[in-house]
Amino acid sequence: MATASLQPAPPFARSSVNAAGLPDFCSVHVVFVVVICAELLAFVLSLGVAEPAAGRWVTLGMLSLFVQWVALSCTALLCAARRHLLRLGDSGAAFAAWALITGVTGLLSVLALLLLDRFGGPAAFGGPASEFVLRAVAIAAILGAVVLRYFYVQGQDHRRLQAESRSRLQALQARMRPHFMFNALNTIAALTRSRPALAEEMVEDLADLLRASLNQADRPVPLATELDLVRGYLRMESLRLGDRLRWSIACEDLPGDLAVPPLLLQPLVENAVYHGIEPSPGGGEIRVEGRDEDGMMVLSVSNRKPRVAAAAQRGGLHMAVENTAERVRLHFGRDARLRVLDEGDLFRVRVEIPQRGRRQ
């Protein structure tokens, strides 16, 4: 069995990003990263304090408490101020976040000294009070600038990936195969006199498909809407191909409100028709299935493979698959993937979505 797996997204891609590249400090993932990095910083700082071996653990504990206090306080304030930071633009938001980090560090340093004075205060941190405050503020200023710069670079990369994804979807929307449009219009024209009611239904299905191709590329749609679009497309192709096309959709086990990228399944189904059904004299069956597998919501499109000679005459198999894979990666993050499976005489494309993707 041959597979083509979707590469994982970087962890930063999970968080929404503002104009300055700041992550969502309200995110549990970001808070977890802050806690881990703060503890590593406390460990490094404790190594620079001249203490006997017995007292080093006490110093590490006090530094950990102080650093975590500062880190979580800054995170909470940045979370609360996020809406206001969004209005400041690139430079303004970055400077405001940096000033908040250094200012909070200075205030909490003074407060920590006052609270710990009865337990040895400044000596516990390896120096006089003024030196401790200045050192804490200097470290916060340097690390804050470095971290904010890192977030900015990662944010730029994330926005670039989003722009590429939108461009690919727009290209996918614009390249709706001309032969499908001509065939659909010819079928409608043929049905207008003999079966006008059926022709009207086909016009409505075609209108839905064209409307979907004009929607915003980055606005998710419910899975139920995407499945309705697929049904409309297959109804149109069934009128053209007749008994050569057999299809079924079985996705009752998945929530209809699952938010998915627009045109997630329709290009895969169109590929199955174009590369699997049309080249086969006897046609074939397309199956769209959805189920829950070990906490992953799986959508699959499968069809029988045509004869090699017939399939070789048609190219462009991978464009829709690669575009869909990229959009799934950006929409759902590192735990989602798209796999192309070669199962003997069956060709299957699987989209695997984590349970947390159920959002709207």
Residue pairs with C-beta under 8 A, 6 or more apart in sequence:
1 341
1 342
1 343
2 340
2 341
2 342
3 339
3 340
3 341
3 342
4 321
4 325
4 338
4 339
4 340
5 337
5 338
5 339
6 325
6 328
6 329
6 336
6 337
6 338
6 339
7 329
8 329
8 333
8 334
8 335
8 337
9 329
9 330
9 333
9 334
10 154
10 157
10 158
10 334
11 29
11 33
11 334
12 23
12 151
12 154
12 155
12 158
13 158
13 161
13 330
13 333
13 334
14 27
14 29
14 333
14 334
15 23
15 24
15 27
15 29
15 30
16 23
16 24
17 23
17 24
17 151
17 154
17 155
17 158
17 159
18 82
18 85
18 86
18 93
18 155
19 86
19 89
19 90
19 93
20 85
20 88
20 89
20 90
20 91
20 92
20 93
20 94
20 97
20 148
20 152
20 155
21 90
21 94
21 148
21 151
21 152
21 153
21 154
21 155
21 156
22 78
22 82
22 85
22 93
22 94
22 97
22 148
22 151
22 155
23 30
23 151
23 155
24 30
24 79
24 82
25 31
25 34
25 75
25 76
25 78
25 79
25 82
26 79
26 82
30 75
31 72
31 75
34 71
34 72
34 75
35 68
35 71
35 72
37 71
38 67
38 68
38 70
38 71
38 72
39 64
39 67
39 68
41 67
41 139
41 143
42 60
42 63
42 64
42 66
42 67
42 68
43 60
43 64
45 63
45 67
45 139
46 56
46 59
46 60
46 63
48 126
49 56
49 59
49 63
49 125
49 126
50 126
51 58
51 59
51 126
58 124
59 124
59 125
59 126
62 116
62 124
62 125
63 125
66 108
66 109
66 112
66 125
69 108
69 112
70 104
70 105
70 108
70 109
70 136
70 140
73 104
73 108
74 100
74 101
74 104
74 105
77 100
77 104
78 85
78 97
78 100
81 96
81 100
85 93
85 96
85 97
86 93
88 96
90 152
94 148
94 152
97 144
97 148
98 141
98 144
98 145
98 148
101 140
101 141
101 144
102 137
102 140
102 141
102 144
105 136
105 137
105 139
105 140
106 133
106 136
106 137
106 140
109 132
109 133
109 136
109 137
110 133
113 121
113 122
113 129
113 132
113 133
116 124
121 129
122 128
122 129
122 131
122 132
125 132
126 132
127 135
161 330
162 218
162 330
164 326
165 217
165 218
165 326
165 327
165 330
166 217
166 218
168 323
168 326
168 327
169 217
169 218
169 261
169 262
169 263
169 323
169 327
170 217
171 323
172 263
172 267
172 319
172 320
172 323
173 213
173 214
173 217
173 263
174 213
176 209
176 213
177 270
177 274
180 270
183 240
184 202
184 206
184 236
184 240
187 202
187 236
187 239
187 240
188 199
188 202
188 203
188 206
191 198
191 199
191 202
191 239
192 199
198 239
201 235
202 235
202 236
202 239
204 232
205 232
205 233
205 235
205 236
206 232
206 236
208 228
208 229
208 232
209 229
209 232
209 233
209 236
209 266
212 221
212 229
212 262
212 263
212 266
213 263
215 221
215 262
216 262
217 262
219 262
220 259
220 260
220 261
220 262
220 331
220 360
221 259
221 260
221 261
221 262
222 256
222 257
222 258
222 259
222 260
222 360
223 251
223 254
223 255
223 256
223 257
223 258
223 259
223 260
223 290
224 256
224 257
226 260
226 262
226 263
226 264
226 265
226 266
227 249
227 251
227 256
227 265
227 288
229 263
229 265
229 266
230 249
230 265
230 266
230 269
230 288
231 249
233 266
233 269
233 270
234 245
234 247
234 269
234 273
234 286
237 245
237 273
237 277
238 245
238 247
241 273
241 277
241 278
241 283
243 283
244 277
244 280
244 282
244 283
244 284
245 273
245 277
245 283
245 284
245 286
246 283
246 284
246 285
246 286
247 285
247 286
247 287
247 288
248 285
248 286
248 287
248 288
249 287
249 288
249 289
250 287
250 288
250 289
250 290
251 288
251 289
251 290
251 291
251 299
252 290
253 290
253 291
253 292
254 290
254 291
254 292
254 297
254 299
255 358
257 358
257 360
258 297
258 353
258 357
258 358
258 360
259 357
259 358
259 359
259 360
260 331
260 353
260 357
261 324
261 327
261 328
261 331
264 299
264 324
264 327
264 328
264 351
265 288
265 299
265 301
265 351
267 320
267 323
267 324
268 301
268 320
268 321
268 324
268 349
269 286
269 288
269 301
270 320
271 317
271 320
271 321
271 349
272 286
272 301
272 302
272 303
272 347
273 286
274 314
275 306
275 311
275 314
275 317
275 347
276 284
276 286
276 303
276 304
276 305
276 306
276 311
276 347
277 283
277 284
277 286
277 303
277 306
279 306
279 307
279 310
279 311
279 313
279 314
280 304
280 306
280 307
280 310
284 303
284 304
284 306
285 303
285 304
286 301
286 302
286 303
287 300
287 301
287 302
287 303
288 299
288 300
288 301
289 298
289 299
289 300
289 302
290 297
290 298
290 299
290 300
291 297
291 298
292 298
293 352
295 354
295 355
296 352
296 353
296 354
296 355
297 352
297 353
297 354
297 355
297 357
297 358
298 350
298 351
298 352
298 353
299 350
299 351
299 353
300 348
300 349
300 350
300 351
301 348
301 349
302 346
302 347
302 348
302 349
303 346
303 347
304 345
304 346
304 347
305 311
305 345
305 346
305 347
321 338
321 340
321 349
324 338
324 351
325 337
325 338
328 336
328 337
328 338
328 351
328 353
329 336
329 337
329 338
331 357
332 353
332 354
332 357
333 354
335 354
336 351
336 352
336 353
336 354
336 357
337 351
337 352
338 349
338 350
338 351
338 352
339 349
339 350
339 352
340 347
340 348
340 349
341 347
341 348
341 349
341 350
